Amino acid sequence: MHAPNVAYINYQNISDNVAQICKVIDKPVMAVVKADAYGHGLIKSSHAALLGGAKWLGVALLSEALEIRRAGIAAPLLAWLTPPGADFESAIKNDIDLSISSLQQLQEIYAASLRVGLIARVHLKVDTGMSRAGALDEFPEIVSELTRLCAANEIELIGTWSHLACADEPAHPLNAEQIKRFKSALEYMNDENLNPGIRHLANSSAIIGLPDATFDLVRAGLLIYGLSPTNVPPRNISLKPAMELRARLLLVKNIPQGATVGYGATVEVDKETKIGIVAFGYADGLPRSTDGSAYFLHNDLPAHLIGRVSMDQCAIDLGIDSVAKAGDEVIIIGAKPLANDLAKAAGTISYEIVSGIGSRTPRIPVPPENQVSEV
Ligand SMILES: *Cc1c(COP(=O)(O)O)cnc(C)c1O
């Protein structure tokens, strides 16, 4: 490997993770591939998820959805973050489902569909307690407008959906409350003679811990990349992390007792030690907040982060007896340490770690024989 850092992506693992979710849930799975598939590569991950049995793809931005279509992928595809004035015409022409949270969005999408002479496919998003996207005060008006348009075959309501705020804490009372509000929104639509279509609510955490949230389809993000949304691995799915991020040691050297390491001289070593310099810093996605509980693996041995993370580099304490030399590889995340381990040391979540790995790190597919091991 020539770049100092490489993220090896095992797409077979993504297929395998999706296949396990399909088996456990027994409902169609929408693979969520937003944000460059959580840093794993949008197109290759999309193909891998579909090979594993996902029936749908989900993204945040229209640009992500259009990229999927440009790659020739024809699977049902939902894009849920569209600002006013978005290119709805391209979305409709490319068979991209759009989410509706407001009357304005509905009107813009309908107007775009008239211009292109095609029927738009939409999913009505209900705000059940997240207070992010989703209809709340305008919900009854949107329902009456949609009822009229659907009855006239002017628009196609493909699904009705919402998003959970606390699914990673299954016992949190908001979960039951959101499920209840979602059901009453669906009942209201039924009463108004509006068929809600595919009902979907569950994300990765709900797939693991909230069977009541399954409905007709689940939206699986983090799990398909082989990571657990909580720091506890799920019981019924043996996740295979799809990313192994490796770096090469730029420099290995001994530093004497009393030396300080990094900006702010926040760490002073109490005895001579050997440190390794890694060209991976906060501009690459290693949060500056990461503390010394983080470790990388060198020859299967943990070497803890030492001193502050800089923009382009960081240092690890290899220990005085280490045989490490410049050019050796270290593993930053993979089956061990998990992205979750690094996230914990940085005070964040594994989502932010994998999606935050910058464009300076090439993503290289690995063949099945190099699979990172199961956890
Ligand atoms: C990102 C996202 C998901 C996937 O969440 P995971 O926890 O990664 O499974 C599902 N639904 C929506 C609306 C999202 O934004």
The ligand as an SDF file (V2000), in Angstrom:
LIG
                    3D

 15 15  0  0  0  0  0  0  0  0999 V2000
  -29.7220    7.3660    8.9240 C   0  0  0  0  0  0  0  0  0  0  0  0
  -31.1420    7.0040    8.9940 C   0  0  0  0  0  0  0  0  0  0  0  0
  -31.5320    5.6670    9.1790 C   0  0  0  0  0  0  0  0  0  0  0  0
  -30.5520    4.5610    9.4630 C   0  0  0  0  0  0  0  0  0  0  0  0
  -30.1800    4.6330   10.8160 O   0  0  0  0  0  0  0  0  0  0  0  0
  -29.2760    3.4890   11.4750 P   0  0  0  0  0  0  0  0  0  0  0  0
  -29.3340    3.7730   12.9100 O   0  0  0  0  0  0  0  0  0  0  0  0
  -27.9090    3.6710   10.9040 O   0  0  0  0  0  0  0  0  0  0  0  0
  -29.8860    2.2000   11.0840 O   0  0  0  0  0  0  0  0  0  0  0  0
  -32.8770    5.3690    9.1200 C   0  0  0  0  0  0  0  0  0  0  0  0
  -33.7990    6.3400    8.9110 N   0  0  0  0  0  0  0  0  0  0  0  0
  -33.4500    7.6350    8.7710 C   0  0  0  0  0  0  0  0  0  0  0  0
  -34.5050    8.6550    8.5700 C   0  0  0  0  0  0  0  0  0  0  0  0
  -32.1200    8.0130    8.8120 C   0  0  0  0  0  0  0  0  0  0  0  0
  -31.7940    9.3020    8.6880 O   0  0  0  0  0  0  0  0  0  0  0  0
  1  2  1  0
  2  3  1  0
  2 14  2  0
  3  4  1  0
  3 10  2  0
  4  5  1  0
  5  6  1  0
  6  7  2  0
  6  8  1  0
  6  9  1  0
 10 11  1  0
 11 12  2  0
 12 13  1  0
 12 14  1  0
 14 15  1  0
M  END
$$$$
